[in-house]
Amino acid sequence: MKVDRQWFLVLERHEQAPIRRVRIVPTLKDALVEWGPSTRISPIFPVGFVPSASSPHPSGKKCLIFVGPVHPERLEDCLTDKTELWVSLGLLNNLLILPSGAVPKVIEWARQNKALFEVWETNDGVVERVDFGPRDKPPSDLLKELGDLASGHLPQEVRDAVHEYCPLMAATVSRCGSFPNRMLSDLRKIHRYVLGSLSELEAGRKDVTRYSVLGQLLSVNAGLSRFSSQTFAGTSPISETECHFWSHSLLGIGVATLGLWQLNSFLEDRLGKARIPERFLRLDGLNAADLTRLGANDPFWSGDHLGGVNCSSSNYEPIIPSLTYFSGRDGFKSTPTTLSAPLACVSSCNSPRWSLLTLTHEISHTIVKSVVSELYPNLASNQELLSTLALLEKRRGANLLEEIRRLLLISIIKMDNLHNTDPVDLNEESLVVLIERWEREVEEILVHVFDFLYFYGRNPDAYVVGIWTSWGTIPNISNRIRDYVIRTISTVLAVHLPRKGGEEASRNQVRRALKALQADNPSDGYIKAAIKYIDKHWEDEIRSQISARRHLVRIARSFLFSEKIATALRTESEISGRAGEKGRAGEKEGYSLKQGQLELRPIRNPLHFLEQYTSSKSPSPAGSLWIFYVLAFCVQGK
Amino acid sequence: MNTDVTNVYYSGLLLEWPPRAIQRTDLEQLRDFSFSGAIAGTNWELFWFRSDKALRPEDRPGPYRYPILCRRSGSRILMLSVARQVVEHLMESELERVFSPRLRRVSIAVDGLVKAMADKPTAYSLSFAHARVPAFGSSLRALSFYGDDLAEASLFRERIGLMVFFTCGLREAAGGSEIVRLGADGTISFFMAESHRVLEVEKALGFLRHEGYLTSDVLAT
């Protein structure tokens, strides 16, 4: 089932009469020149045939059946020589154009397999009759809870946001009947989160204010609104559900959302449930030597400390955000409940610049933020600040967690000393200033090393390409080159820590990878500027910055990384291990999947799949659609 | 039996066609494909496939004749030839024309098989295992083990949790040479020194089927 280049399905209402007309055109320009106030459009892709651009389409008496969300290969038995199969990113993702006699078989299949469907009977493109199948009933318990929430007493500051949230959530759950059960369960999690935040506010928790809850609600509403509009536009009745992503306004992008959700669910299953922050906290049960005096090659550094911690499975609160959506404004961004990817991914995620793998960086932030918050003292508590100062005076913390905390503080002081001629006189006040000044940099270094070890598989070339290519989309990147160079070299130091001259080895590896990237992208001036900065300022600036971050890199390498967790996260059992032949795009390492061929073959690790298949130099809608189809329909559990 | 087909290393794929049992007549519809005969005393069949194109490195001009060794069993078929590429070529060109919906690979749960054999010895022992080591990324990608009974060695068992196996070789625990080599993607290969080797391969595959290590790549949803 080979996917060909994109065409466009256009639906428009006649201006005078209550008539709708559908047409399939080869280019966006063909649709735009005849655009009317009611026109809606979506890219569609022919499967296994090449349409003729010269004749109007569809012509004569034809039936158009939209069926989804199902992989097209499952419809094989419904296809005949007279069927045209098109696919889209909409939730009703298969469009079959066929004579009316062949319709009952498809409808029967859809009913048996609980797929959504909608039938348009057309005559020379004029839609004469529309019919669609049943939908599952929405969960009445959740609707009742939403009703109770909307009618209950609410503080004035959050009332409007709750009144927006309730119908939005009701509309979303009532439309997601044909999605996997877990998606409804994720929506319930979000609802519980909202109820929990409001309860905390009502209970008068000190750290919860009306405006902090309002902020959480606004973020849930924004994510839910985009999720719902993008996913459920194009569900029955198609002509009445418009998507505000205008290039997909007719059918929406439900399959892309489903793919993104599958990727996120995988991360929750393999990484979220490993409960890294919880394990990390339990390091307070282990004794430790003075970490500042341990030799670089001491076996303690390479032990799997997190993996050795026993974590019970009860009372688990998900750490990975549950609600996924695409957003042009938010780009790659995570909040406690939402995770977004840029809209550009929808048509370009087969290329490194818009690779969905960048999401791992956001997930790394979520986990690391949770860990680091346990290492800092409460800056509003004088007692905690005094304890922290006392810890710095000591030669050794009482347990491993305290030692890590001490190592972190020493790193901060080292980084700060590079910017001051006189060392800071530490007291409660200056400690607060010091931590506030450096907490962002600390988090970034830990996140980068975490991302590098778990997701980039310690591969400096892949990491440099991944991270620097995605940075290319940032406006005014030239102002950030210095910070990014220091961050990148510090990260690669994670694999050179035991080595004498590790800083130089990291610099050389990063420089080599940047050179290769520059050769592939000669027009990207920021890469050239980064290389120039390394060459010019290694001795007088960069080297000392990297050395000052050595302890931070060590913390991430030895206490945030676990071989056991990484094995679970990076395992893919559906690979054969055959190395892909260079230049032969069809066969990537291990998978028998072929790019552009819609085949229902299982994969178990979407991260491994993305690593293998998002390397195209030219972003393409068809290539991106193929990636979303694999993510949405081929990912199987463990 | 044609002596040309012994002393050959065969490699191919285990495939499945869910609609019904695969018949010999189905295979006889393939172009340039001819039935040669059954391997004496077995249910294995030998076909010859004629190709103008070289399907493996050849040192003479075409056309070429490739032996295709088949074992049909209900909706499943094991197809082997002198190189796996021959079977893959058949899958991509000829078999798709005759079998609709297409034949699907049967996956072999090699990782589960190796770990179960390390945990609890069976009538077979591991003569070879190749594994990825996902935790260490590009620092350490893969490991290969060779021996008469890998699972007996503590070095192999103790770090097995960090490895994901995708190719392994089986021999009888009682001794003898390697019977068959298995790949997670349904690849099966063996050296056929004598024709009765196919019966040992068949028995080993029966063991895999019985223990639940064979799964079709058709997704349930």
Interface residues (C-beta under 8 A of the other chain):
Chain A: H71 E73 E76 D77 L453 Y456 G457 R458 N459 A462 V495 E563 K564 A566 T567 L569 R570 T571 E572 S573 E574 I575 S576 G577 R578 G590 S592 L600 R601 P602 F633 C634 Q636
Chain B: S100 P101 R105 S107 A109 D111 H130 R132 P134 A135 F136 G137 S138 S139 A142 G161 L162 V164 F166 T167 G183 A184 D185 T187 D217 V218 L219 T221
